[in-house]
Amino acid sequence: LGGAPLGRALEPSADAAGRTVVVVENDLYRRAPAAAVDAFLDGTATIVVDHLLHATARRADVVLPAATFAEGDGTLVSFEGRAQRFFQVFVPAEEIPESWRVLDRLAVASGRAPELRWPGFADVCGDVAASAPLLAPVAELVPEAPIPGFRLPRQPHRYSGRTAMNADRSVHEPQPPEDPDSPLAYSMEGLPAELDPALASHYRAPGWNSVSGLNKLQTEVGGPLRGGDPGRRLLEPSSDGDGTSYLGTLDLAEPIPEGALLVLPQPEVFGGEELSSGAPVVATRSGAARLQLSDADSEGLGLAEGDELTLVVDGTEVRLPVSRRGDLPAGIALVPTGRPDVPFLSLPAHGVPKR
């Protein structure tokens, strides 16, 4: 995509004075050392567009709210390299626009654009495709209803008690909100999911338990969805036999220094990414952060299970209780990543243990 490392953007520059930076749905402190981010933000006016109150938002001069993934539409790219659309689940009680709508309004308010460029989601997808050819398939992911003029329901039949949600204010059911950005309706009424399984918000079949109802939308039990896998692959296997592979071996350019450890990241399913770490219920169940060492290294350092050890990685100190692992090779240390109680480390790197 022609981008540059974040570290280059954080480097001091002569034109930093009077510069305004817009950070969209990102916490810079999760991407770079805190000292580098602090120095960068100290010399800039910062606008944060996000739905999470994170460290970067607390340092911002202006914070603008944006819709969460459940309150807006968008595109996700899986580890397979497949781009897939996701759709708004519900309309928020307050008017909270998606981040791309906020950027569109900022462009008009700052005089960078004479008028709004993106009336709908298809418009912003078209601009993304035009500016980045690699992402051109994203513009093809704007789905249409199987039958023009009709929509598929978001709500299952069990949502029939929805009138009780507003009964304290009115016994008249309000008209469902309009959704110009998708072929889905905020209603129980609409086309059956069998017409387009890729747009099914739920599945139900008489006589089948809920999850087993998915079989009715598949070519065979446990098989792919009828109509093919939704989305488009942005990364395709090489067809000219150049040997390109998704997988490869780790090439350590430098040997591990004497007395040091090779520090590798340990991703965590719960609490290791931004949304789950920001949820108090999940955070309390993710457990305390631990430094994982092999039995051999633990014995060599005189460490028992639960003892604390400090690792110095590129000048940053991380002190954590040790968790001994018999299946871990000697010379390797695993540090949890993405947690608010663990500072950012650029890994893999060499770390020096210190008691």
C-alpha positions as CSV (number, residue, x, y, z in Angstrom):
1,L,0.0,0.0,0.0
2,G,3.0,2.3,0.0
3,G,2.9,3.0,3.7
4,A,5.8,3.7,6.0
5,P,6.6,2.4,9.5
6,L,5.0,4.2,12.3
7,G,8.4,5.0,13.8
8,R,9.1,7.3,10.8
9,A,6.0,9.3,11.4
10,L,6.9,9.7,15.0
11,E,10.4,11.1,14.2
12,P,10.9,14.8,15.0
13,S,10.6,17.1,12.0
14,A,11.1,20.8,11.3
15,D,7.5,21.4,10.4
16,A,6.1,19.8,13.6
17,A,5.2,23.2,15.1
18,G,1.5,24.0,14.3
19,R,0.9,20.5,12.9
20,T,-2.4,18.8,13.6
21,V,-2.6,15.0,13.7
22,V,-5.8,13.0,13.4
23,V,-5.7,9.5,15.0
24,V,-8.5,7.3,13.9
25,E,-9.5,4.2,16.0
26,N,-6.0,3.6,17.1
27,D,-4.0,3.8,20.3
28,L,-0.4,4.8,19.4
29,Y,0.8,3.6,22.8
30,R,0.1,0.0,21.6
31,R,2.2,0.5,18.5
32,A,5.3,2.3,19.7
33,P,7.4,3.0,22.9
34,A,5.7,5.4,25.3
35,A,8.6,7.9,25.2
36,A,8.5,8.2,21.4
37,V,4.7,8.7,21.4
38,D,4.9,11.3,24.3
39,A,7.5,13.3,22.4
40,F,5.4,13.2,19.2
41,L,2.2,14.3,20.9
42,D,3.9,17.1,22.9
43,G,4.6,19.0,19.7
44,T,1.3,18.5,17.8
45,A,-2.4,19.3,18.1
46,T,-4.1,15.9,18.3
47,I,-7.6,14.9,17.3
48,V,-8.7,11.4,18.2
49,V,-11.7,9.7,16.5
50,D,-12.6,6.6,18.5
51,H,-15.1,4.7,20.6
52,L,-12.5,3.7,23.3
53,L,-11.0,6.0,25.9
54,H,-7.4,4.8,25.6
55,A,-4.0,6.4,26.4
56,T,-3.8,8.3,23.1
57,A,-7.4,9.7,23.7
58,R,-6.4,10.9,27.1
59,R,-3.5,12.9,25.6
60,A,-5.6,14.4,22.7
61,D,-6.7,18.0,22.5
62,V,-10.0,17.0,20.9
63,V,-11.8,13.6,21.1
64,L,-14.7,12.9,18.7
65,P,-16.9,9.9,19.3
66,A,-17.2,7.2,16.6
67,A,-19.5,4.2,16.2
68,T,-18.4,0.8,17.4
69,F,-18.3,-2.2,15.1
70,A,-21.9,-3.0,16.1
71,E,-23.1,0.5,15.3
72,G,-21.7,0.8,11.8
73,D,-20.7,-0.9,8.6
74,G,-17.2,-1.8,7.4
75,T,-14.8,-4.4,6.0
76,L,-12.6,-6.9,7.8
77,V,-9.6,-8.7,6.3
78,S,-9.0,-12.1,7.8
79,F,-5.6,-13.9,8.1
80,E,-6.5,-15.7,4.9
81,G,-6.4,-12.3,3.2
82,R,-10.1,-12.4,2.6
83,A,-12.1,-9.1,2.7
84,Q,-15.6,-9.5,4.1
85,R,-18.3,-7.0,4.8
86,F,-19.9,-6.6,8.3
87,F,-23.1,-4.8,8.9
88,Q,-24.6,-2.5,11.5
89,V,-26.4,-4.5,14.2
90,F,-28.5,-1.7,15.7
91,V,-29.0,2.1,15.6
92,P,-27.4,3.8,18.7
93,A,-29.7,5.8,20.9
94,E,-27.6,9.0,20.2
95,E,-26.3,10.1,16.8
96,I,-22.8,8.6,16.7
97,P,-21.5,8.4,13.2
98,E,-18.9,6.0,11.8
99,S,-15.4,7.2,11.8
100,W,-15.3,7.7,8.0
101,R,-18.3,10.0,8.3
102,V,-16.5,12.0,11.0
103,L,-13.5,12.4,8.6
104,D,-15.7,13.5,5.8
105,R,-17.2,16.2,8.0
106,L,-13.8,17.3,9.3
107,A,-12.7,17.7,5.7
108,V,-15.6,20.1,5.0
109,A,-15.2,21.9,8.4
110,S,-11.5,22.5,7.8
111,G,-12.0,23.7,4.2
112,R,-10.2,20.8,2.6
113,A,-13.4,19.8,0.8
114,P,-16.2,22.0,-0.5
115,E,-18.9,19.4,0.4
116,L,-19.4,15.9,1.8
117,R,-17.8,13.3,-0.6
118,W,-19.2,10.1,0.9
119,P,-23.0,10.1,1.3
120,G,-23.0,6.4,1.7
121,F,-20.8,3.4,2.4
122,A,-20.5,2.5,-1.3
123,D,-19.0,6.0,-1.9
124,V,-16.2,5.6,0.5
125,C,-15.5,2.1,-0.7
126,G,-15.2,3.5,-4.2
127,D,-12.6,6.1,-3.1
128,V,-10.6,3.4,-1.3
129,A,-10.5,1.2,-4.4
130,A,-9.4,4.2,-6.5
131,S,-6.6,5.2,-4.2
132,A,-5.3,1.7,-3.4
133,P,-5.5,-0.8,-6.3
134,L,-4.7,-3.7,-4.0
135,L,-8.0,-2.9,-2.2
136,A,-10.0,-2.5,-5.3
137,P,-12.0,-5.7,-4.6
138,V,-13.4,-3.9,-1.5
139,A,-15.7,-1.9,-3.9
140,E,-17.1,-5.1,-5.2
141,L,-18.3,-6.2,-1.7
142,V,-21.3,-3.8,-1.6
143,P,-24.1,-6.4,-1.7
144,E,-27.5,-6.1,-3.2
145,A,-30.7,-7.8,-2.1
146,P,-31.6,-11.0,-4.0
147,I,-34.8,-9.4,-5.1
148,P,-34.7,-5.6,-5.9
149,G,-36.9,-3.6,-3.6
150,F,-36.9,-6.2,-0.8
151,R,-34.6,-6.7,2.2
152,L,-33.5,-9.4,4.5
153,P,-34.4,-9.2,8.2
154,R,-31.9,-8.5,10.9
155,Q,-34.2,-9.7,13.7
156,P,-35.3,-13.2,14.3
157,H,-38.9,-14.2,15.0
158,R,-38.3,-14.2,18.7
159,Y,-37.9,-10.4,18.5
160,S,-41.7,-10.2,18.4
161,G,-41.7,-8.8,22.0
162,R,-39.9,-5.6,20.8
163,T,-43.1,-3.5,21.3
164,A,-42.5,-3.9,25.1
165,M,-39.1,-2.0,24.7
166,N,-40.9,1.3,24.3
167,A,-44.2,0.5,26.1
168,D,-43.4,2.9,28.9
169,R,-43.4,5.8,26.4
170,S,-45.9,4.7,23.8
171,V,-47.9,1.6,22.9
172,H,-47.5,2.4,19.2
173,E,-44.6,0.7,17.6
174,P,-42.3,3.2,15.9
175,Q,-41.3,2.8,12.2
176,P,-38.1,0.9,11.9
177,P,-35.0,3.0,11.0
178,E,-33.9,3.2,7.3
179,D,-30.6,1.6,6.3
180,P,-29.4,2.9,2.9
181,D,-26.0,1.2,3.3
182,S,-27.1,-2.5,3.3
183,P,-29.8,-4.8,2.0
184,L,-30.8,-5.6,5.6
185,A,-33.9,-4.2,7.5
186,Y,-34.2,-3.4,11.2
187,S,-37.2,-5.7,11.2
188,M,-38.4,-9.3,11.5
189,E,-40.0,-9.1,8.1
190,G,-38.2,-9.7,4.8
191,L,-36.8,-12.3,2.4
192,P,-35.8,-15.7,3.7
193,A,-32.0,-16.2,4.4
194,E,-32.0,-19.2,2.0
195,L,-32.0,-16.7,-0.9
196,D,-28.6,-15.4,0.0
197,P,-26.9,-17.2,2.9
198,A,-24.0,-14.7,2.9
199,L,-26.5,-12.0,4.2
200,A,-28.1,-14.2,6.9
201,S,-28.0,-12.5,10.2
202,H,-29.4,-15.6,11.9
203,Y,-30.5,-19.1,10.9
204,R,-33.5,-21.1,12.1
205,A,-35.1,-24.3,10.8
206,P,-38.1,-26.1,12.4
207,G,-37.1,-29.3,14.2
208,W,-33.4,-28.3,14.3
209,N,-31.6,-26.9,17.3
210,S,-30.4,-23.4,16.7
211,V,-26.8,-24.0,15.5
212,S,-27.9,-27.1,13.5
213,G,-30.2,-24.8,11.4
214,L,-27.0,-23.6,9.7
215,N,-27.0,-26.9,7.8
216,K,-30.0,-25.6,5.8
217,L,-27.8,-22.8,4.3
218,Q,-24.8,-25.1,3.4
219,T,-24.2,-27.2,0.3
220,E,-23.9,-30.2,2.7
221,V,-23.6,-30.7,6.5
222,G,-20.5,-28.9,7.6
223,G,-19.8,-27.8,4.0
224,P,-19.5,-24.3,2.5
225,L,-22.4,-21.9,2.3
226,R,-24.6,-22.1,-0.8
227,G,-23.5,-19.5,-3.2
228,G,-19.8,-19.8,-2.3
229,D,-17.6,-18.3,0.4
230,P,-18.6,-14.6,1.0
231,G,-16.1,-11.8,0.4
232,R,-13.0,-11.6,-1.9
233,R,-9.5,-12.7,-1.4
234,L,-7.0,-9.8,-1.6
235,L,-4.0,-12.1,-1.5
236,E,-4.0,-15.0,-3.9
237,P,-1.4,-17.8,-4.1
238,S,1.3,-17.3,-6.6
239,S,0.5,-18.7,-10.0
240,D,3.9,-18.3,-11.7
241,G,5.8,-20.7,-9.3
242,D,8.1,-18.0,-7.8
243,G,8.1,-19.9,-4.5
244,T,6.1,-17.2,-2.6
245,S,4.7,-18.8,0.6
246,Y,2.6,-17.6,3.5
247,L,4.9,-19.5,5.8
248,G,8.6,-19.4,6.3
249,T,11.4,-20.0,8.8
250,L,12.6,-17.4,11.3
251,D,16.0,-16.2,10.2
252,L,17.9,-14.8,13.2
253,A,20.4,-12.3,11.8
254,E,22.3,-12.1,15.0
255,P,23.2,-14.8,17.6
256,I,21.7,-14.4,21.0
257,P,24.3,-12.6,23.2
258,E,25.7,-14.4,26.2
259,G,23.5,-14.0,29.2
260,A,20.5,-12.7,27.1
261,L,17.2,-14.3,26.1
262,L,15.3,-14.2,22.8
263,V,12.1,-12.4,23.7
264,L,9.1,-13.4,21.7
265,P,5.5,-12.1,21.8
266,Q,2.8,-14.2,23.5
267,P,-0.6,-13.2,22.0
268,E,-3.5,-13.7,24.3
269,V,-7.0,-14.5,23.2
270,F,-8.7,-12.7,26.0
271,G,-7.3,-9.3,27.2
272,G,-4.6,-9.1,24.6
273,E,-6.5,-7.0,22.1
274,E,-8.1,-3.6,22.5
275,L,-11.8,-4.5,22.8
276,S,-11.5,-7.3,25.3
277,S,-8.8,-5.5,27.4
278,G,-11.3,-2.6,27.6
279,A,-14.1,-4.8,28.9
280,P,-13.9,-5.0,32.7
281,V,-15.5,-8.5,32.8
282,V,-13.0,-10.0,30.4
283,A,-10.1,-8.1,31.9
284,T,-10.8,-9.6,35.4
285,R,-10.8,-13.1,33.9
286,S,-7.7,-12.8,31.8
287,G,-5.4,-13.2,34.8
288,A,-2.2,-11.4,35.7
289,A,0.5,-11.0,33.0
290,R,3.3,-13.5,33.3
291,L,6.7,-14.0,31.8
292,Q,7.1,-17.5,30.5
293,L,10.5,-19.2,30.8
294,S,11.8,-22.7,30.2
295,D,12.5,-24.9,33.2
296,A,16.2,-24.8,32.3
297,D,16.4,-21.0,32.2
298,S,14.3,-20.7,35.4
299,E,16.6,-23.0,37.3
300,G,19.7,-21.2,35.9
301,L,18.3,-17.9,37.3
302,G,17.2,-19.5,40.5
303,L,13.5,-18.8,39.9
304,A,10.6,-20.6,41.2
305,E,7.0,-20.4,39.9
306,G,5.6,-17.0,40.6
307,D,9.0,-15.3,41.4
308,E,9.4,-11.9,39.7
309,L,12.0,-11.2,37.1
310,T,12.9,-8.0,35.2
311,L,13.7,-8.1,31.5
312,V,15.5,-5.2,29.9
313,V,14.6,-5.0,26.2
314,D,16.0,-2.1,24.2
315,G,16.2,0.0,27.3
316,T,12.7,-0.8,28.5
317,E,12.3,-2.7,31.7
318,V,9.5,-5.2,32.1
319,R,9.0,-6.8,35.5
320,L,6.6,-9.8,35.7
321,P,6.1,-12.9,37.7
322,V,7.6,-16.0,36.1
323,S,5.6,-18.9,34.7
324,R,7.7,-22.0,34.1
325,R,7.1,-24.1,31.0
326,G,8.6,-27.5,30.4
327,D,7.8,-27.4,26.7
328,L,9.6,-24.1,26.0
329,P,13.2,-24.3,24.6
330,A,16.0,-22.8,26.6
331,G,17.0,-19.3,25.7
332,I,13.5,-18.1,24.9
333,A,11.2,-15.8,26.9
334,L,7.6,-15.2,26.1
335,V,6.0,-11.8,27.0
336,P,2.3,-11.1,26.7
337,T,1.4,-8.4,24.2
338,G,-1.4,-5.9,24.0
339,R,-2.1,-5.7,27.7
340,P,-2.4,-2.4,29.4
341,D,-0.2,-3.5,32.3
342,V,2.7,-4.5,30.0
343,P,4.7,-1.7,28.1
344,F,5.1,-1.8,24.4
345,L,8.1,-3.8,23.2
346,S,9.2,-4.2,19.6
347,L,9.6,-8.0,19.3
348,P,11.3,-10.2,18.6
349,A,14.3,-8.8,20.4
350,H,17.0,-9.7,22.9
351,G,16.4,-9.2,26.6
352,V,18.7,-9.2,29.5
353,P,17.3,-10.8,32.7
354,K,17.8,-8.8,35.9
355,R,16.7,-10.0,39.4
